[in-house]
Each structure stands twice: as structure tokens, then as C-alpha cells.
Amino acid sequence: MNDQGLSRKALLVIAATGLVTALLALLVTHLVVGSAQPTYRATTQVALVPAPTVPAEQVPSYWESLAGGQAATIGAEVLKQTQWLAPAAQAANVSPADVTVTAAATASTSLITVTVTTTSPEGAEAAATALVTAATPTVQQVSGPYVLQVAQPAAGTAVSAGIPEGQLLMVVFAGGLFIGAGVALVVTRARARRQEPAAAEPAPARRVPPPP
């Protein structure tokens, strides 16, 4: 070891440590991901529109009110309530614990995007449809003189909700390699600093006895 850098042996140790760490991280991640149940999410978009009972001359003002987004925000809060998990789970043929729901209003519009996540693509689409159907009467009741219409059905929208395993393993391998090599580098440099003072210290001079 010298001031110019690391010896070849030290570099090999650092590289080997990084590789072993990366392989261990890869193995653990593969075991965890392989045993986890895949999840899928489906999305449906609904919109609040003036009810048919609204007089024709008042419809423009109701649309203007919808543009503020307040009604859609209220509707989104209703759609997120846990009481709709039971019908959604029943439609997906899973337990309510296996269903996750999010709902968000698009700013300054009457649109609401509902996303349902569960354990199968067909189940996610069925759950999203069932949830909107079950919640529609309550949404319309609390939103005022508006009705809820489906702007985009959930059918055909299901996609995987997790990171692809191959992509995840690549990230884990790179991270394990970087962390393992980094730790080994720090340890190697610390050890080298401890050894350098001892190597630099001159040997004590040997006393030569005076001639008789």
C-alpha cells in the first residue's frame, strides 16, 4: 500500500466483497419477490354532470360551478370510504383486505379518477366497476344536483402494480455491488492508514561499543 493508490490485492478484495454483497442481496430479493403475491390495478374515470332535473336555463351555471372542482373533491372523498370495499372485494372474489382504493379529483374539473388494486387483473377491473356502482347514489346525494357518469370504464385498464422483477433485481444487484465495494474500500483505507505510521517509523540505531 502506498500514497499513489491501492494495491492490486486490495482492489481484488474490494471487487470480490462488492460482488458477494450484490449476489446475496440478489438472492434475498428474489426469494422475497418470488413469494409475494402479484398485484394489479385498474382505473376508471367518472364525471359529475348536471342532473336531468336541472332546468335548461340553469345548466350553464351548474357547469360553471362544477369547474371549481369542489363537487368533484367531495365525490372523491366519498368514493374513498372503506364501506365500498366489501362490494368491490365481492366482485373481485377476494377479501376486503386484498383491495386498495384511491380516488382523486382532477383540479378545476368534474372528473374523478378511481384506482383499485387487488390480486388479479380481472378482479381489479371488476372491483373498480362494482365500487363506483355501489357508491354512486351516495356521491350524487352529497354532491348536490348532479349525477355521476362513467367517462372511462375500468374494463381493459388493468396493469401490473409492482416493479417488474427483472428490473428490480438489476437495481438491487447494482446497489449491493456499490454498497459492498464502498464498505470494503473504507475498511481497506482505514487499515492502510493504521499501518503506514508503523512502516514509516525508522528502526532504532544500533549502538557500537567503543574500542578497548
N, C-alpha and C positions, 0 to 999 in steps of 0.2 A: 504493500500500500504506500502511495506517495501523494504529494500535493497535486500532481498532474491529473489524478483521477483514480478510478477503481481498477483493481487488478482483474485479470480475465476470470480468475476463480470466483471473485466476489460477484462479478456480473453474471456468471453462470448460476450462482446460488440465488441471486435476486430473481433472475428469469424463472428458475425452477420453482421458487416459492410462489411467484405470481401465477404460474401455470397450475400448480397444485391447488391453490386457493380458488382459482377460476373453475377448475373441474369439480371441486367439492360443492361450490355454490351452484353449479350447473346440475349436479346430481340431486341436491336437496330441492331445488326449484322444480325439476322435472317430477320428482315424487309428489310434491305438494300440488302442482298444477294438474298432474295426471289423475290424482284422487279427487280433485274438486269437480263439482257438477257444473257443466257449462250453462251459461245464461244467455238469454236473448231478449231484445227489446223491440217493441212495436210502437209506432207513433200514429196518433190520429189527431186531426186538427178540426176544431169546431168553432162556430161563429155565432155570436148573438146578433139577431136581427129584429127589427120592429115586428111586433105581433100582428097577425092579420086583423085584429080588432082595433088597431090604431087607425083613426080617421085619416083618409088620404092626405088631407091638407096639413096634417101634423107629422107625417112621415119624415120630411126633410129635417125637422128639428130634432126628431128622435135619432136620426142618423148622426146628426151633429153632436148629440150628447154621447153617442157611442164612441165617437172619435176621441173623446177624452180618456178612454180606457178604464174608467172606474168600474163600469159594469162588468167588463171582462176580468178585471182583477178580482172582483167579488166571486165571479163564476169559477175562476181558477182555484180560489181558496176552498170553495165547496167541493170541487172535483178531487181535491187532495185529501179530503176527510177519510179516516180509516173505516168508516161504515160501509164504504163501497168496495172494500177488499173482499168481503165474503162473496158477493155475486161475481166479482172478477175471478176469484180463485175457483169458484164452482165452474165457470165457463172454461177455465184452463185445466180443470181436473187436477188441481194441486191444493195444498193447504194455504191459508191466507199468509202464513209466514214466508212462503216462497214467492210472494208477489210484492213488487215495489212500484209505487206510483209517484210520478211528478206531474205537475201541471203549472204552466206559466202563460201569462197573457202577453201578447205582443204589444209593445208600447204604442200608445195612441191609435189602437185599432180595437175591433171587437173580436179578434181572433184569440183562441186559446189552444195551446199545444199540449196534448196529454201523452205521456210516455209511460208504458207499462213494461216492467221487466220480470221475467219468470224463466222456467227451466226448459222451455221448448219454443220454437218459432211460432208454431200453430197456436200454442197456448197463450203466448204474448198477444197475438192478434185477436184471439177470441176474448181474452180478458179485457183488452182496451175497449172493444166494442161493447161488451157487457157492462163495463163500468160507466161509460157515457150514457148508455140506455137507462141504467139504474139511477144515475144522478140527475138526469135531465129535468124531471119535474121539480126537484128542489132548486136547481140552478135557476130555472125560469121563475120560480116563486120569489126568490130573494133578489133577482136582478131587475125587477120592475116589469114594464110592459114589453118584454122581449121574449123571443123563443130561441131555443138552441138548435142549430142546424149543423149537420156534419159537412164540413168543407172538404176534408180528405179522409176517407175511410182507412181503417187500420190494416185491411187486407193487403197483403203483399209488401208490407213495410218492415217486417221482422229482419233484424240483423243481429250478429253476434255482439254481445255486450262486453266481452272481455278482449284483452290484447291477444292476438294470435300467438300460440305457444312458441313457434319458431322465432318470432320477433322478440318475445320476452326472454327466451333463452340466450339470444345473441347479446341483448343488453346486460343480462346477468353475467355472462361469461366475460364481457369486456370490463364490467365493474369489478368482478372478482380478480381479474388479472391486474387491473390498475391498483386496487387496494392491497393485494398481496405483495406485488412488487414494490409498492410505496413503503409499506411497513418494513420489508426486508432491507430496502435502501437506507431508511432511517436507522435501523439497528446496526447495519454494517458501518455506516459513517460514524455512529457513536462509539462503536468498538474500536474503529481506527483511531479516533481522537484520543481514546484512553491509552492506546499502545504507542502512539507517536512520542510522548514525552520520555517514556522509558527507553525507547530506541535512540533518542537524540542525546540522552544524558551520557557524557564521556566517562569512560572507565577510569577508576582512581589510579593515580600514578604509582608505580611500584618503587619503593624506596631501595636505593642501592647503598649497602653498608660502606662506610669509609674504609680506605685501605689500612691495613695494620701498620 
